[in-house]
Amino acid sequence: MGTVMFFHLMQSAPADTLAINAPRALAQGWRVMVRGTDPAALDQLDAALWLKGGDESFLPHGLEGGPQDADQPVLLGQGGPVNGAKVLALVDGAEATDAEIAAMERVWVLFDGNDTARLQAARVQWKTVTTAGHPAQYWSEETGRWEKKAESPPRQA
């Protein structure tokens, strides 16, 4: 069972956070599934990720629905982790089932802290995740850099 990490975005966009965290996951040998709720927003995220890193870095990724979905190191879509992902990144209010969380090394919940509805939804997700016994961490960038503000250990069996 992996850790659910809540990223309270105050200054950066999901693409910025993914451009930092996804390469770290890939370096661990973990593929990443980025699940969203809006196809147009996923298209925008795809375009933004191509621009992150410039000449210094390349984040190999693709949009769900192509013939190479299973081979993508980072796959963006609305479905399940058909690429064998060990990291599930949730954007735009997407959710994960308890079974999906249990099967992952990490689940990243990226939410816009300036959007009251997204903030409230993240609070509900936190309660659901921690009540189910999954370890969770809450990270905030309110000071301009990421700081861990809270941690909930897994429930003892």
N, C-alpha and C positions, 0 to 999 in steps of 0.2 A: 504494500500500500504506500502510495506516494503522498507528497505534501501538496495541499491546495494553497496556492499563493495568490492573494488578492492584491492587485496593483491599482492603487488609487491615483489615477492620472490627474494631475493638477496643472502641469505645464507642458507635457509632451503628448503626442498622439500615439495611438496603438502601434503604428509603424515604427516609431522611434524605439519604443520598448521592445518590440519584437526583433528589431535590428540588433539590439544588444543581447537579448536573452537567447534567441534562436541559435546563433552560432555557438554559444556555450553549451546548449543542449546537444547540438550536432557533434561537438568535440567530445561529449560523453558517450557518443554512439547512439543517441536517442533521436529518432525522427519526431517531427512536430506536425500535428494537425491543428490548424487554426479554424475554429468553427464560428461562423457569424450567423446572423439572422436575415440579412438583407443582401441579395446578390449585387446590387449596385455599390453598396459599401465595400463588399469584398473585391469588386473590380477596382475601386479606388485604392484599397489597401494593397492589392497586387501591384498597381502602378507605382505607388509610393515605395514599396519595398525594392523595386528595381532601381530606384534613385538613391537609396540609403547606402552609405559606405563609399560611394564614389569609386575611384580606381583602386582604393586600398582593400576593399572587401566586396565579396559577391555572396549573396544569400540565395542558394539554389532553391527555387520554389515554383509552384504551378497552381493553377486554378482547377478545382474539381471538375470532372466531366471529360477529361482527356484520356487517351489510350494508355498513358504512362502514370496514371494516378498512383498505382501501387509502388512505383519506383521513386516518387517524389520525396526528397528529404524533408521538405516543408510543403504541405498541401493546404490550400485555402478552400473552404467550402462550407456547406450546411449539413453534411452527413457525418458518418462515422469515420474513424481513423483507418481507412482502407490501405494506407501506406505503412501500416505496422507501427504507428506512432507510439511513443512512450511518454510524450508530452502533448497535452490537449490544452490549447489556448482558446479561451472563450472571449469573444468580443461582441459588442453591440447587443448585450443582453442575452447571449446564447447561454445555454445551460448544459449540464452533464448529468447523467444518471449516476446513482450510487455505484453500480457495477462498473461503469466507465472510470469513475474516480479510483476505485479499488485496483483497476488494471493498469493504471498509469504510474510512472515515476513522479511526474509533476502534472498539476493542473494549474494553469494561470488564468485568473479572472481579471481581465483588464477593463476598468470602468472609468468613465469620465466623471470626475469629482465635481465638475461644474454643472452637471445635469442631475437635478434633484431626483427624478424618477430612476435613473441608473444607480445613483447612490443608495436609494431605498432598496432597490432590487438586490444590490450587493450585500446589504445588511441582512436581507432575508436569506440569501445564498449562504452567508457566513453561518447564520444560525442553523440552517439545514445541514451544512457540511459538518459543523462541530457536534451537533446533536447526533449525527450518524457515526461519530467517533473518528472521523478523518482528521489527521493533523493539519492545522491551517496556520498561515502566517498572513499578517496584514502589513503591507508596505505602502508608504506614502512619500510623495516627492514634494510636499508643500514647502520645504526649505530650499528646493532647487536640486537636491540630490536624494537618492533613494535611501530611506531609513525604515528599518523594521520597527513597527509600533506595537504589535501584539502577536502573540503566538499561543495557539491552543494545542496541547499535546493530544495524541490519540487516546481514545478511551481504552482502559485496560480490560482485557478479556477475562 
